[in-house]
Structure formats: structure tokens, C-alpha cells
């Protein structure tokens, strides 16, 4: 039995090459128009009055307070979502229980709910007229218009990122290696740290990077719960809005450029890890 293969004609090859070039140019045009040009505009406006004015805007007290607060909120929210993402992914991929589908749906809820609504939920719970607000006031505890409220709002909007990176990979891997480790006498914690965690470490890292980028750039939810108190509850995105509304365009774009730089550093770190450990990543995917 012979098998024949159709050889593309010269015309078909030219058509395919032309389509390839067209799609590449279209993708590059979108990249330039919707990503590179806006980024370039941000840095151009930030440096419009020179490097000295740019440095002064970044070094201003309220700007530094916004930077510290942004990093603080991210430093709290990201580890919390890391723990939740691991626990949720492990539960959804390794166990059968009632409400499993409901849990999976709730993980995706922040993707479909407006960030502003996410912030209003916490105001309803912990605000002065909220369900728990009067009790908090009696005990001199502040959640809304304080750091705890910012953390809660940020955790809510970044909740799915780690879990949704881990769940598909853990489903594809299955539980055979973990079961083998348990049969050989490993405890649950030993199995987790020596088998499960090494197998998902790259997906976990990507989820953490995405979660961190979103946490630092979140505006809508934290705007609702912050109270816009300068130097106290304004994160970097909120501080950019305040400066822009005050017609301090250089200051607004300077802080915005710093926020963009943090995002670019996150992207560069992700790309470096993919390049540095590409062979190991390919081996993991090939094995599973």
C-alpha cells in the first residue's frame, strides 16, 4: 500500500507566505498602536521637563508613600493568594466532594465582577454603616479607608490568578506520582513538598508574577475602599489620578512611568525564567 503526499504548488506557497507576512504585520501594528505608543507617551510626558523634574516628582513625600503602600499591599495580598491558590488547586484536582463545581465557579467570580463592585462589597461589610462597621467602631478598629481594606480589595480581584495557573497543570499531571510516594511511606506534607510542589513550581511562579502585576496596578476596587487620603491610603494608581486631576501632569506621568517600569520588570523576570529554565520547563511538560 503506497501513500502519496500532496506537494504544495508554487502559487500555494506564495499565498501562504503572503498570509504569514500579513498576519505578522497586523500583529505588530496592534502591538505598536495599543502598547508601545502609549508606553512611549507615558515616558515622554514624564520627562517633558527634564530628568531633574522627573526625579523630584518621584522623590516627593506623597509619591514615596504611595510607592511604599503599593508594595506593602502587594507583599501581603500575593502570599495570601499563593496559599489559597495552592489549596484550591489541590482540593479541586485531587479530591471529590460536594460543592466542587461551585468552588471552581467562585474562583472565577472576580473575573466577571467589576472591581468597583468588589470594593463596594467590603464597604457594605466593614463600612461605618455596614454589617460589621458599628462593632469595629466600638473597638476602634479600621478596615475601610485603611490598609486592611486595601489588602482585602486587592486579594479579591487577584484571587483567581494563582489557582487558574495551577489547576490545568495539576489536572494534566494526575496524582500517580503522589500516590506512589504515599505507598513508599511518605507523609502528606512530604508528598506535597517533595512531589507536588516541584511539579507545579513554574506554573506557581507564573501565577505569582501575574498576581503581583495586577495587585500593583489595581485601581477600581482600592479606589472605593481607600478614601483617597494622601500619603496614607493612596496607592500608586490612585496617586496618579490625584496628580492628574490637580494638573500636575509631570508628576502624574512620572509615577505612572514608575508603575509601568514595575510591570516591565515583572515581564522581564518572567521572560528570563522562561529563557534560563526553558529546557527544564519542556521536560516537565513532556513528562506529563
Backbone torsions as a table, in degrees:
resi	resn	phi	psi	omega
1	UNK	NA	119.7	-178.0
2	UNK	-99.8	148.8	179.8
3	UNK	-117.7	131.3	179.6
4	UNK	-110.9	144.3	178.9
5	UNK	-115.9	134.0	178.8
6	UNK	-76.8	126.9	179.0
7	UNK	-95.0	122.4	-179.1
8	UNK	-58.8	138.9	177.2
9	UNK	-74.6	166.3	179.3
10	UNK	-62.2	-36.1	-180.0
11	UNK	-66.6	-41.9	178.2
12	UNK	-63.8	-38.8	179.0
13	UNK	-64.8	-42.8	178.9
14	UNK	-64.1	-40.9	178.9
15	UNK	-62.6	-43.2	179.4
16	UNK	-63.6	-43.5	178.9
17	UNK	-63.7	-40.8	179.2
18	UNK	-64.3	-40.7	178.6
19	UNK	-64.8	-39.5	178.8
20	UNK	-62.4	-44.8	179.3
21	UNK	-64.7	-41.8	-179.0
22	UNK	-62.4	-46.5	-179.8
23	UNK	-65.4	-38.0	178.2
24	UNK	-64.1	-45.1	178.8
25	UNK	-64.3	-38.6	178.9
26	UNK	-64.0	-43.3	178.7
27	UNK	-64.1	-42.2	179.0
28	UNK	-64.9	-38.7	179.1
29	UNK	-62.9	-44.4	177.0
30	UNK	-63.3	-40.3	179.8
31	UNK	-61.2	-45.4	-179.6
32	UNK	-67.9	-44.7	-173.7
33	UNK	-69.8	-41.7	-171.6
34	UNK	-104.4	-5.2	-179.7
35	UNK	-127.7	-58.2	-173.4
36	UNK	-70.3	-42.9	179.7
37	UNK	-63.4	-47.4	176.6
38	UNK	-60.4	-41.8	177.8
39	UNK	-62.8	-43.0	177.8
40	UNK	-62.0	-38.2	178.6
41	UNK	-64.8	-39.2	179.2
42	UNK	-60.7	-49.5	-177.9
43	UNK	-70.4	-33.2	177.4
44	UNK	-64.2	-46.5	179.3
45	UNK	-66.8	-36.3	180.0
46	UNK	-64.3	-33.0	-177.1
47	UNK	-101.3	13.7	-175.1
48	UNK	-58.8	-39.8	-178.0
49	UNK	-97.9	14.5	175.3
50	UNK	102.4	166.1	-176.7
51	UNK	-65.9	-36.0	-178.6
52	UNK	-62.9	-44.2	178.4
53	UNK	-65.2	-35.0	178.4
54	UNK	-64.4	-47.1	-179.7
55	UNK	-64.4	-40.5	178.7
56	UNK	-61.7	-39.5	-179.7
57	UNK	-66.3	-39.5	179.3
58	UNK	-70.8	-36.7	-175.8
59	UNK	-82.6	-3.2	179.6
60	UNK	-62.1	144.5	-170.6
61	UNK	-56.4	-47.2	-177.5
62	UNK	-68.1	-32.8	177.1
63	UNK	-66.3	-43.4	178.1
64	UNK	-64.4	-37.6	177.1
65	UNK	-63.5	-38.8	178.2
66	UNK	-65.8	-39.6	178.0
67	UNK	-63.3	-47.5	-179.7
68	UNK	-61.0	-42.4	-178.9
69	UNK	-66.0	-41.8	178.5
70	UNK	-60.0	-46.5	179.8
71	UNK	-66.8	-36.8	179.3
72	UNK	-64.9	-47.0	-179.8
73	UNK	-61.9	-44.5	178.9
74	UNK	-64.1	-38.6	-178.8
75	UNK	-66.2	-23.5	177.1
76	UNK	-91.2	-44.2	-173.5
77	UNK	-70.4	-40.3	-176.0
78	UNK	-64.9	-47.9	176.6
79	UNK	-60.6	-36.6	177.4
80	UNK	-61.9	-42.4	178.6
81	UNK	-72.5	-27.8	175.1
82	UNK	-63.0	-47.9	179.4
83	UNK	-63.5	-46.2	179.7
84	UNK	-62.9	-44.1	-178.1
85	UNK	-60.9	-43.3	177.4
86	UNK	-62.8	-46.9	-178.2
87	UNK	-63.7	-45.0	-178.4
88	UNK	-65.9	-43.6	-179.8
89	UNK	-64.4	-41.4	179.0
90	UNK	-64.3	-42.9	-179.6
91	UNK	-65.3	-43.4	-175.5
92	UNK	-73.8	-27.1	-175.8
93	UNK	-102.4	-12.1	-175.5
94	UNK	-118.1	-9.8	-175.5
95	UNK	-135.2	153.8	172.2
96	UNK	-110.9	129.1	-178.9
97	UNK	-157.2	159.9	178.8
98	UNK	-68.4	136.6	-178.7
99	UNK	88.0	8.4	-178.9
100	UNK	-60.9	-44.5	179.5
101	UNK	-66.3	-35.0	178.6
102	UNK	-65.1	-42.9	178.0
103	UNK	-60.4	-44.0	178.2
104	UNK	-61.6	-37.7	178.8
105	UNK	-69.0	-39.8	-179.0
106	UNK	-66.7	-30.2	177.8
107	UNK	-61.5	-34.9	-179.1
108	UNK	-84.5	-5.3	-175.3
109	UNK	-55.8	-43.5	-179.9
110	UNK	-61.1	-22.4	176.9
111	UNK	-69.0	-29.1	-174.5
112	UNK	-102.5	-13.6	-179.4
113	UNK	-96.1	135.9	177.5
114	UNK	-59.8	137.7	176.7
115	UNK	-55.9	-33.1	178.1
116	UNK	-63.4	-41.8	176.7
117	UNK	-64.0	-37.0	177.9
118	UNK	-60.0	-41.3	177.6
119	UNK	-68.4	-39.4	-179.5
120	UNK	-64.3	-29.7	177.5
121	UNK	-59.6	-43.0	-178.9
122	UNK	-71.8	-32.8	175.4
123	UNK	-64.6	-40.7	178.5
124	UNK	-62.4	-35.5	-178.2
125	UNK	-81.3	-47.1	-168.2
126	UNK	-115.1	0.9	179.1
127	UNK	-69.8	170.8	-178.0
128	UNK	-56.5	-34.4	178.3
129	UNK	-104.5	13.1	-177.4
130	UNK	-82.7	-175.4	-175.3
131	UNK	-64.9	-40.0	-176.6
132	UNK	-106.9	-7.2	-174.7
133	UNK	-55.0	-49.7	-179.6
134	UNK	-58.5	-41.2	178.5
135	UNK	-63.3	-40.6	178.4
136	UNK	-63.3	-40.8	178.9
137	UNK	-64.7	-38.7	178.3
138	UNK	-62.1	-32.2	-177.8
139	UNK	-102.1	14.0	176.4
140	UNK	54.7	45.4	177.7
141	UNK	-113.8	137.4	-179.1
142	UNK	-119.6	128.3	174.5
143	UNK	-115.6	-56.2	176.4
144	UNK	-75.3	143.4	-176.2
145	UNK	63.7	33.0	178.1
146	UNK	-152.6	173.0	-177.0
147	UNK	-58.1	-42.7	179.3
148	UNK	-55.6	-39.1	178.3
149	UNK	-65.0	-40.2	178.0
150	UNK	-62.9	-40.7	-180.0
151	UNK	-65.8	-45.1	-179.8
152	UNK	-60.7	-45.1	179.7
153	UNK	-64.0	-39.8	-179.8
154	UNK	-69.1	-41.4	177.5
155	UNK	-59.3	-41.3	-178.2
156	UNK	-62.0	-49.6	-174.3
157	UNK	-74.1	-21.4	-179.9
158	UNK	-101.3	5.6	-174.8
159	UNK	-54.5	-42.8	-172.1
160	UNK	-76.9	-17.1	-164.1
161	UNK	-63.6	-48.7	-178.9
162	UNK	-69.9	-46.3	-177.7
163	UNK	-61.1	-42.5	-176.8
164	UNK	-74.0	-17.0	170.8
165	UNK	-78.4	-34.4	-174.0
166	UNK	-84.2	-39.4	-171.1
167	UNK	-58.5	-49.4	-179.9
168	UNK	-61.5	-39.9	-179.4
169	UNK	-66.6	-44.5	-179.1
170	UNK	-67.3	-32.3	174.6
171	UNK	-66.2	-40.9	-180.0
172	UNK	-68.7	-35.5	-178.5
173	UNK	-70.5	-34.8	-174.9
174	UNK	75.1	-174.1	-175.4
175	UNK	-116.7	14.6	-175.2
176	UNK	-61.9	-44.5	-178.6
177	UNK	-64.8	-39.5	178.6
178	UNK	-65.8	-41.6	178.4
179	UNK	-64.1	-38.0	178.1
180	UNK	-64.6	-39.5	179.1
181	UNK	-64.6	-40.1	179.0
182	UNK	-66.3	-40.9	178.1
183	UNK	-60.9	-35.1	-179.7
184	UNK	-79.7	0.0	173.2
185	UNK	106.6	5.7	179.7
186	UNK	-74.5	144.5	175.7
187	UNK	-78.6	173.8	179.4
188	UNK	-61.4	-43.3	180.0
189	UNK	-67.8	-40.5	177.9
190	UNK	-63.4	-41.5	177.8
191	UNK	-61.3	-42.5	-178.6
192	UNK	-64.3	-49.6	-173.5
193	UNK	-78.4	-24.5	-176.2
194	UNK	-104.2	-17.1	-179.3
195	UNK	-120.6	-59.5	-174.2
196	UNK	-64.1	-53.5	-174.8
197	UNK	-62.1	-46.0	177.1
198	UNK	-60.4	-32.3	-179.1
199	UNK	-72.3	-23.1	-176.2
200	UNK	-114.9	10.5	-170.9
201	UNK	-62.2	-34.5	-178.1
202	UNK	-74.0	-42.2	175.4
203	UNK	-62.6	-37.8	178.2
204	UNK	-63.2	-43.4	-179.9
205	UNK	-64.8	-41.7	178.4
206	UNK	-63.6	-41.4	177.7
207	UNK	-62.2	-40.5	178.4
208	UNK	-64.8	-41.9	179.5
209	UNK	-63.3	-45.0	178.4
210	UNK	-64.7	-41.6	178.9
211	UNK	-62.2	-42.4	-179.6
212	UNK	-65.2	-42.7	179.3
213	UNK	-61.6	-43.0	179.2
214	UNK	-68.7	-38.4	-179.1
215	UNK	-62.2	-41.8	-178.9
216	UNK	-72.1	-27.8	-176.2
217	UNK	-99.9	1.1	-176.8
218	UNK	-65.1	135.3	-178.5
219	UNK	-120.5	-54.6	-169.4
220	UNK	-59.4	-52.7	-175.8
221	UNK	-66.7	-44.7	-178.0
222	UNK	-70.9	-26.1	177.7
223	UNK	-63.4	-37.5	-177.9
224	UNK	-69.3	-39.2	-172.7
225	UNK	-96.9	-3.0	-172.7
226	UNK	-84.1	-35.5	-173.4
227	UNK	80.3	-4.3	177.6
228	UNK	53.9	46.7	178.0
229	UNK	-88.7	112.2	-175.8
230	UNK	-61.2	134.2	177.9
231	UNK	78.9	-5.5	-177.8
232	UNK	-125.1	-51.1	-175.6
233	UNK	-123.4	9.8	177.7
234	UNK	-90.8	116.1	171.8
235	UNK	-79.4	178.4	-177.3
236	UNK	-59.8	-47.6	177.2
237	UNK	-59.5	-39.2	178.8
238	UNK	-68.3	-37.4	179.2
239	UNK	-66.5	-35.1	176.1
240	UNK	-61.0	-44.1	179.5
241	UNK	-62.7	-42.7	-179.2
242	UNK	-62.1	-47.2	-179.5
243	UNK	-64.1	-40.8	-179.8
244	UNK	-65.0	-41.8	178.4
245	UNK	-67.0	-23.6	176.3
246	UNK	-89.0	8.1	-179.9
247	UNK	63.2	22.2	173.1
248	UNK	-92.1	76.3	-172.0
249	UNK	-67.8	-38.8	179.1
250	UNK	-63.4	-45.2	179.0
251	UNK	-64.0	-41.6	-179.5
252	UNK	-62.9	-46.4	-178.6
253	UNK	-73.8	-26.4	176.6
254	UNK	-65.6	-47.7	178.1
255	UNK	-66.4	-38.0	177.6
256	UNK	-63.2	-38.5	178.6
257	UNK	-66.5	-35.6	177.0
258	UNK	-65.6	-39.6	176.9
259	UNK	-64.5	-40.5	177.3
260	UNK	-65.1	-38.3	178.1
261	UNK	-62.8	-40.7	177.4
262	UNK	-61.6	-40.1	177.4
263	UNK	-65.9	-40.3	179.0
264	UNK	-66.7	-36.3	176.3
265	UNK	-63.3	-41.7	176.8
266	UNK	-60.1	-45.1	179.2
267	UNK	-64.5	-41.7	179.3
268	UNK	-63.8	-39.5	178.1
269	UNK	-63.5	-43.5	178.3
270	UNK	-61.3	-45.3	-179.6
271	UNK	-65.0	-39.2	178.6
272	UNK	-63.4	-43.4	-180.0
273	UNK	-64.0	-39.9	177.2
274	UNK	-63.2	-38.4	179.2
275	UNK	-73.4	-44.1	-175.4
276	UNK	-69.6	-38.0	-175.4
277	UNK	-116.5	29.5	-178.4
278	UNK	-60.4	-40.9	-179.6
279	UNK	-64.4	-40.9	179.3
280	UNK	-67.4	-39.3	176.6
281	UNK	-61.1	-43.9	179.5
282	UNK	-63.5	-37.9	178.9
283	UNK	-64.9	-39.8	178.4
284	UNK	-62.8	-45.2	-179.6
285	UNK	-67.2	-37.1	179.9
286	UNK	-66.6	-36.5	-177.9
287	UNK	-68.9	-29.9	-175.9
288	UNK	-110.8	NA	NA
